[in-house]
């Protein structure tokens, strides 16, 4: 069934921020941007804060700008947004030269890039959100199972750890002193010029 032209389609607001002409190689910036694509804003901030690359500081500024745009212009909460798209485009290359041996010159390419981030609000139905898998320790425990566990031996955490057996080391061999040496060393032969 075809949709009529007058029917309205509900669009999710999309917030965009970009930084242009950054003095970072596009290839290096893409490595950083790949880490935050598809993550929530708080998670992306954490990832960028602990990324040791210089491009992470620039991407962090663009993310902060996008969140500020969402809060000021669209009335959205920054922590409820998801980085829906993040990409790096190549900018103009600044060309410099460096003197080399024998009067030659080698070219230095100082590459620039444009970083763009798009943020969308997280869906409330949870269809697109990633679920965290509960481990056995975090899983809810039924009351009957708690009593059965309490009746058994104490948990491995409560038991003291057994000490490791230490290896017996051989005593170090005693080096003979100069006076105790039995063999006498012969001096080196001097080089003589034979013409």
VEXPA-294967 format. One record per residue: x, y, z of N, C-alpha, C, CB in turn. Coordinates in steps of 0.05 Angstrom, whole numbers, padded with zeros to 5 digits, always signed. Glycine has a CB too. Example, Ala and Ser with C-alpha at 12.3 -4.5 7.8 and 13.67 -1.06 7.14 Angstrom:
<atoms>
+00264-00114+00156+00246-00090+00156+00264-00066+00156+00226-00089+00181+00257-00045+00142+00273-00021+00143+00258+00001+00157+00282-00012+00114
</atoms>
This chain:
<atoms>
+00017-00023+00000+00000+00000+00000+00018+00025+00000-00019+00000+00024+00013+00043-00019+00029+00067-00021+00020+00087-00001+00028+00078-00050+00038+00104+00008+00032+00124+00028+00022+00149+00013+00058+00131+00045+00002+00161+00024-00009+00185+00011+00010+00209+00015-00037+00192+00022+00009+00228-00003+00028+00250-00002+00022+00269+00022+00027+00266-00028-00002+00270+00032-00009+00288+00053-00002+00277+00081-00038+00295+00052+00004+00251+00082+00010+00238+00107+00037+00248+00118+00011+00207+00104+00037+00256+00144+00062+00266+00156+00078+00243+00167+00055+00287+00178+00104+00246+00163+00123+00226+00173+00137+00238+00197+00143+00216+00151+00137+00224+00219+00150+00234+00243+00180+00231+00241+00139+00220+00269+00194+00253+00241+00223+00252+00239+00236+00258+00266+00233+00272+00218+00257+00243+00271+00272+00249+00295+00290+00272+00290+00288+00224+00305+00292+00291+00309+00310+00313+00304+00339+00304+00304+00307+00335+00327+00354+00315+00286+00382+00308+00283+00399+00333+00287+00388+00294+00256+00418+00332+00305+00435+00355+00311+00462+00350+00298+00437+00359+00342+00473+00370+00286+00499+00368+00272+00519+00388+00281+00494+00370+00241+00544+00380+00283+00566+00399+00289+00590+00390+00273+00572+00401+00320+00605+00410+00264+00629+00403+00248+00652+00422+00255+00623+00403+00218+00676+00412+00251+00700+00429+00253+00715+00426+00227+00718+00421+00278+00722+00448+00215+00735+00447+00189+00764+00456+00191+00720+00463+00169+00780+00447+00172+00808+00454+00169+00824+00448+00194+00810+00484+00163+00819+00425+00206+00835+00417+00230+00862+00407+00220+00820+00395+00246+00883+00415+00234+00910+00407+00226+00916+00379+00238+00930+00427+00236+00900+00360+00229+00904+00332+00237+00901+00316+00211+00884+00323+00259+00917+00296+00207+00914+00279+00184+00887+00265+00184+00937+00258+00182+00872+00264+00162+00846+00250+00162+00848+00221+00171+00834+00252+00135+00869+00208+00163+00872+00180+00170+00874+00176+00201+00897+00168+00157+00888+00194+00214+00891+00192+00243+00865+00200+00257+00914+00210+00252+00851+00220+00246+00826+00228+00258+00804+00206+00255+00816+00254+00245+00805+00192+00233+00785+00170+00229+00788+00148+00250+00788+00158+00201+00813+00143+00258+00818+00123+00279+00804+00130+00305+00848+00119+00284+00803+00155+00311+00790+00164+00336+00759+00164+00333+00800+00192+00344+00750+00174+00310+00721+00176+00305+00707+00149+00305+00716+00191+00279+00722+00128+00295+00710+00102+00294+00703+00091+00322+00729+00082+00281+00716+00101+00343+00711+00091+00370+00685+00102+00381+00734+00099+00388+00675+00125+00372+00651+00137+00384+00626+00133+00368+00656+00166+00390+00629+00124+00343+00605+00121+00326+00586+00101+00338+00614+00112+00297+00560+00109+00341+00540+00091+00352+00538+00090+00382+00545+00064+00342+00554+00105+00396+00554+00105+00425+00537+00128+00436+00583+00107+00436+00530+00126+00461+00515+00148+00474+00536+00170+00480+00501+00139+00500+00526+00195+00485+00543+00217+00490+00561+00214+00514+00527+00243+00492+00550+00205+00538+00568+00202+00561+00590+00181+00556+00551+00193+00585+00582+00159+00542+00601+00138+00535+00623+00149+00516+00587+00114+00523+00614+00165+00496+00633+00176+00477+00652+00195+00491+00618+00190+00454+00642+00211+00510+00660+00230+00524+00681+00214+00540+00643+00247+00544+00673+00192+00552+00692+00176+00568+00713+00164+00550+00677+00154+00583+00705+00154+00527+00724+00142+00508+00744+00162+00499+00709+00129+00484+00734+00186+00492+00752+00207+00482+00771+00217+00504+00736+00230+00471+00761+00218+00529+00778+00228+00551+00802+00210+00556+00761+00230+00576+00798+00184+00550+00820+00165+00555+00834+00156+00530+00808+00140+00569+00829+00169+00508+00843+00163+00483+00868+00181+00482+00825+00167+00458+00892+00169+00480+00916+00185+00481+00924+00199+00455+00939+00168+00489+00907+00199+00435+00914+00212+00410+00907+00241+00410+00900+00198+00386+00922+00257+00395+00918+00286+00394+00891+00292+00380+00941+00300+00379+00883+00276+00361+00858+00281+00347+00834+00278+00366+00855+00261+00324+00837+00263+00388+00815+00259+00407+00807+00286+00420+00823+00239+00429+00826+00304+00425+00819+00330+00436+00802+00346+00417+00845+00345+00443+00808+00345+00391+00793+00360+00371+00765+00348+00368+00807+00359+00344+00763+00321+00368+00736+00308+00365+00720+00313+00390+00740+00278+00361+00733+00315+00413+00719+00321+00438+00706+00349+00438+00738+00319+00462+00720+00368+00426+00709+00395+00423+00684+00395+00404+00730+00414+00412+00686+00380+00383+00663+00378+00364+00639+00365+00378+00671+00362+00338+00644+00345+00394+00622+00331+00408+00609+00351+00428+00633+00306+00423+00626+00366+00442+00615+00385+00461+00598+00407+00447+00638+00399+00477+00607+00414+00423+00592+00434+00407+00565+00423+00398+00609+00443+00383+00565+00398+00390+00540+00385+00381+00520+00382+00404+00546+00357+00369+00530+00376+00428+00512+00373+00451+00501+00401+00458+00528+00361+00475+00518+00421+00457+00508+00448+00463+00487+00457+00442+00532+00468+00463+00491+00450+00417+00471+00456+00396+00445+00443+00402+00481+00448+00368+00446+00418+00411+00421+00402+00416+00406+00415+00440+00428+00373+00422+00421+00422+00461+00408+00433+00484+00397+00461+00479+00427+00434+00508+00412+00478+00465+00403+00506+00461+00382+00509+00439+00427+00523+00454+00386+00495+00417+00368+00499+00394+00344+00480+00392+00384+00496+00369+00347+00456+00403+00326+00436+00401+00314+00428+00427+00336+00412+00387+00324+00437+00449+00313+00431+00476+00317+00402+00484+00284+00437+00476+00338+00388+00474+00342+00360+00480+00362+00358+00504+00353+00345+00456+00361+00336+00518+00381+00331+00539+00406+00318+00527+00368+00312+00561+00429+00329+00534+00454+00320+00522+00461+00291+00528+00476+00337+00531+00454+00282+00552+00461+00254+00560+00443+00233+00548+00461+00252+00590+00421+00241+00535+00403+00222+00523+00407+00220+00493+00374+00229+00529+00429+00231+00483+00434+00230+00454+00453+00208+00447+00445+00258+00445+00452+00200+00421+00470+00180+00411+00484+00191+00387+00454+00154+00403+00510+00184+00384+00525+00193+00361+00517+00175+00337+00557+00191+00366+00498+00185+00321+00487+00169+00299+00507+00168+00275+00461+00180+00290+00521+00189+00270+00540+00189+00248+00564+00205+00256+00527+00201+00222+00587+00196+00249+00612+00210+00254+00631+00204+00231+00625+00202+00282+00639+00224+00217+00657+00219+00195+00677+00242+00191+00641+00216+00169+00699+00235+00178+00721+00254+00173+00726+00256+00143+00747+00244+00188+00725+00281+00133+00730+00286+00105+00757+00299+00102+00708+00303+00092+00769+00295+00079+00795+00307+00074+00793+00336+00067+00810+00292+00051+00811+00352+00078+00811+00381+00072+00835+00387+00054+00814+00398+00098+00840+00412+00049+00863+00419+00032+00890+00412+00045+00863+00449+00026+00909+00405+00028+00935+00398+00038+00954+00422+00035+00946+00373+00022+00967+00429+00057+00987+00450+00057+01013+00438+00048+00988+00465+00085+01026+00450+00028+01051+00439+00018+01075+00456+00027+01051+00437-00013+01094+00443+00039+01119+00456+00047+01142+00440+00036+01120+00458+00078+01167+00451+00038+01190+00436+00029+01211+00436+00050+01200+00447+00002+01230+00417+00047+01252+00415+00065+01277+00409+00049+01247+00392+00086+01299+00423+00057+01324+00419+00043+01335+00391+00049+01344+00441+00050+01346+00379+00028+01359+00352+00031+01387+00353+00020+01342+00330+00017+01400+00330+00020+01428+00328+00012+01430+00335-00018+01439+00300+00018+01454+00344-00026+01461+00350-00053+01444+00371-00066+01460+00325-00070+01434+00390-00050+01418+00412-00061+01390+00404-00070+01432+00423-00084+01381+00381-00062+01354+00373-00069+01334+00382-00049+01353+00342-00072+01308+00377-00055+01286+00386-00038+01266+00363-00035+01272+00412-00049+01255+00359-00012+01234+00339-00009+01209+00354+00001+01242+00317+00012+01186+00345-00009+01161+00358-00003+01149+00348+00023+01141+00355-00026+01138+00366+00039+01124+00358+00064+01095+00365+00059+01136+00373+00089+01077+00345+00063+01049+00349+00060+01036+00352+00088+01035+00326+00044+01025+00375+00094+01011+00379+00119+00982+00377+00113+01019+00407+00132+00970+00354+00120+00943+00349+00113+00923+00361+00133+00938+00318+00110+00900+00368+00124+00879+00378+00141+00854+00361+00137+00873+00408+00136+00835+00364+00156+00810+00348+00154+00786+00364+00165+00814+00322+00169+00763+00354+00158+00737+00365+00168+00723+00343+00183+00719+00376+00144+00718+00347+00209+00704+00327+00226+00675+00335+00229+00718+00325+00254+00657+00316+00224+00628+00321+00227+00616+00300+00245+00614+00322+00199+00600+00309+00264+00585+00291+00282+00555+00297+00280+00595+00293+00311+00539+00276+00280+00510+00279+00280+00499+00264+00304+00497+00267+00253+00482+00278+00320+00471+00266+00344+00441+00263+00340+00477+00283+00369+00430+00241+00350+00401+00237+00350+00392+00228+00378+00392+00216+00328+00367+00233+00385+00358+00224+00412+00356+00193+00412+00331+00237+00419+00362+00182+00435+00360+00152+00438+00330+00144+00437+00373+00143+00464+00325+00122+00424+00297+00112+00423+00289+00101+00450+00294+00090+00401+00265+00107+00458+00256+00099+00485+00247+00070+00486+00233+00117+00494+00239+00058+00463+00230+00031+00464+00253+00011+00467+00214+00024+00438+00277+00020+00464+00300+00003+00468+00307-00014+00445+00295-00015+00492+00296-00009+00421+00301-00025+00398+00330-00022+00388+00282-00018+00376+00340+00003+00389+00367+00007+00379+00388+00008+00401+00368+00033+00364+00380+00008+00426+00399+00009+00448+00413-00018+00451+00386+00018+00474+00438-00017+00458+00452-00041+00463+00446-00051+00492+00483-00037+00460+00442-00077+00494+00436-00088+00521+00461-00098+00533+00415-00110+00519+00463-00094+00559+00486-00104+00573+00480-00131+00584+00494-00084+00596+00497-00150+00579+00492-00177+00588+00500-00179+00617+00508-00198+00570+00481-00191+00633+00486-00193+00661+00504-00218+00666+00460-00196+00677+00524-00214+00683+00540-00237+00690+00526-00252+00713+00569-00228+00700+00536-00275+00720+00524-00291+00741+00523-00277+00768+00538-00318+00744+00543-00261+00773+00545-00246+00798+00523-00225+00800+00573-00234+00802+00516-00212+00777+00496-00191+00777+00468-00201+00773+00503-00172+00754+00465-00226+00764+00438-00237+00759+00422-00238+00785+00440-00265+00746+00396-00233+00783+00379-00234+00807+00378-00263+00817+00351-00223+00801+00379-00266+00843+00379-00293+00855+00353-00296+00870+00404-00297+00874+00341-00320+00866+00315-00326+00880+00321-00332+00909+00301-00350+00867+00301-00327+00928+00306-00332+00957+00312-00361+00963+00282-00323+00972+00300-00380+00949+00306-00408+00955+00334-00415+00948+00286-00427+00939+00344-00403+00926+00372-00408+00917+00391-00396+00937+00376-00398+00889+00384-00374+00949+00402-00361+00969+00406-00379+00993+00390-00334+00978+00385-00392+01003+00388-00410+01026+00405-00434+01019+00360-00419+01036+00402-00444+00994+00418-00467+00986+00447-00460+00985+00408-00478+00959+00452-00436+00975+00480-00427+00973+00491-00422+01001+00482-00401+00957+00475-00412+01020+00485-00406+01047+00491-00432+01062+00464-00390+01063+00476-00454+01056+00480-00480+01070+00506-00493+01061+00457-00498+01065+00515-00486+01037+00539-00499+01026+00564-00487+01039+00540-00496+00995+00587-00494+01028+00613-00484+01038+00614-00454+01034+00636-00498+01024+00631-00441+01050+00635-00412+01045+00645-00407+01017+00654-00400+01067+00639-00383+01007+00647-00377+00979+00677-00376+00976+00634-00350+00971+00686-00377+00952+00714-00376+00946+00727-00350+00955+00719-00381+00916+00711-00329+00956+00721-00303+00965+00728-00303+00994+00701-00281+00959+00713-00319+01010+00717-00320+01039+00741-00337+01047+00692-00329+01053+00748-00357+01031+00769-00375+01038+00796-00361+01035+00769-00400+01020+00814-00367+01054+00841-00355+01051+00856-00370+01028+00858-00357+01077+00871-00355+01013+00885-00367+00990+00909-00382+01001+00894-00345+00970+00914-00407+00990+00937-00422+00999+00963-00408+00989+00936-00452+00989+00984-00410+01005+01009-00398+00997+01023-00416+00977+01027-00394+01022+01036-00403+00958+01051-00418+00938+01076-00429+00950+01058-00400+00914+01083-00452+00941+01108-00464+00950+01131-00450+00936+01109-00495+00944+01151-00442+00952+01173-00428+00940+01194-00448+00931+01186-00408+00960+01207-00442+00909+01227-00460+00898+01253-00456+00914+01232-00455+00868+01265-00479+00919+01291-00478+00933+01312-00470+00912+01298-00505+00947+01328-00450+00918+01348-00441+00900+01375-00455+00906+01351-00410+00900+01390-00459+00885+01416-00470+00889+01434-00448+00900+01428-00482+00863+01452-00455+00918+01471-00435+00927+01489-00427+00904+01488-00445+00951+01495-00401+00902+01512-00391+00881+01540-00403+00883+01513-00360+00881+01551-00410+00859+01578-00422+00859+01598-00400+00866+01585-00434+00831+01616-00406+00884+01636-00387+00893+01658-00384+00873+01647-00395+00921+01664-00360+00865+01685-00355+00845+01712-00356+00860+01682-00328+00831+01731-00370+00847+01758-00371+00860+01771-00344+00859+01775-00392+00846+01785-00337+00879+01800-00312+00881+01824-00313+00863+01808-00305+00910+01837-00291+00858+01861-00290+00841+01883-00307+00852+01870-00261+00837+01886-00308+00878+01907-00323+00890+01902-00353+00889+01912-00315+00919+01876-00361+00887+01869-00389+00887+01869-00401+00859+01842-00393+00899+01873-00385+00838+01872-00396+00811+01895-00415+00807+01873-00373+00790+01889-00438+00794+01909-00458+00790+01924-00454+00764+01897-00486+00790+01910-00444+00744+01923-00440+00718+01931-00411+00716+01905-00448+00695+01954-00408+00704+01964-00381+00700+01957-00372+00672+01995-00380+00705+01947-00347+00670+01940-00337+00644+01965-00327+00629+01920-00315+00646+01965-00332+00604+01988-00323+00588+01982-00295+00578+01995-00342+00565+02002-00278+00577+01996-00251+00567+01992-00251+00537+02020-00232+00573+01978-00231+00527+01973-00230+00498+01998-00223+00483+01951-00208+00492+01998-00233+00459+02021-00228+00442+02019-00200+00430+02024-00248+00419+02041-00186+00429+02041-00159+00418+02043-00162+00388+02064-00143+00429+02029-00144+00374+02031-00144+00345+02057-00132+00336+02006-00129+00333+02069-00145+00318+02094-00135+00307+02091-00131+00277+02118-00153+00313+02103-00111+00266+02102-00107+00238+02124-00122+00224+02103-00077+00231+02117-00139+00207+02137-00155+00191+02136-00144+00163+02131-00186+00192+02158-00132+00154+02160-00121+00127+02176-00138+00110+02170-00093+00128
</atoms>
